[in-house]
Amino acid sequence: MRIGRAILHGFALAVFTLVAMTAGFAVYSMVGLRNQIAVQVLTAGVVCVVGFAVWGFVVHRLSRGRFSIADLKELGVAYAAALLWAPVLFVPVHYITQGYLTGFGNILSTWLFQVPFNLLALMVANGRLLEDAAADTRSDG
């Protein structure tokens, strides 16, 4: 296991998460529907998963697989790293853009978003969902 590449992927995933949440808010602001959470979370989820899948594809192609996540342990480290990187990145960005430190509720909301969507993003980007589904159909057939 290479911890460095897992932490790098975790950092990238945290960046994609924060960008996706911002994109979700932008879509909510443009659409103007009442339910902010539904619009923002769905939009951000799609942006996060698709964006990180593209990241995984590009990194895999450019590095010829050397910087791709190799196994489930690395996937777990990347997942945990993304959870740790998010507040490290979010707090200063919030302070710079808003002029005050964010509350713990915003960090908690970010983590609640990350728990399902980061796992899905990692699995999609690294082919775990498709790989497992293909193995299941081969063993049934």
ABEGO torsion letter per residue (X at the ends): XBAAAAAAAAAAAAAAAAAAAAAAAAAAAAAGBABAAAAAAAAAAAAAAAAAAAAAAAAAAAAGGAABBABAAAAAAAAAAAAAAAAAAAAAAAAAAAGBBBBAAAAAAAAAAAAAAAAAAAAAAAGAAAAAAAAAAAAAX
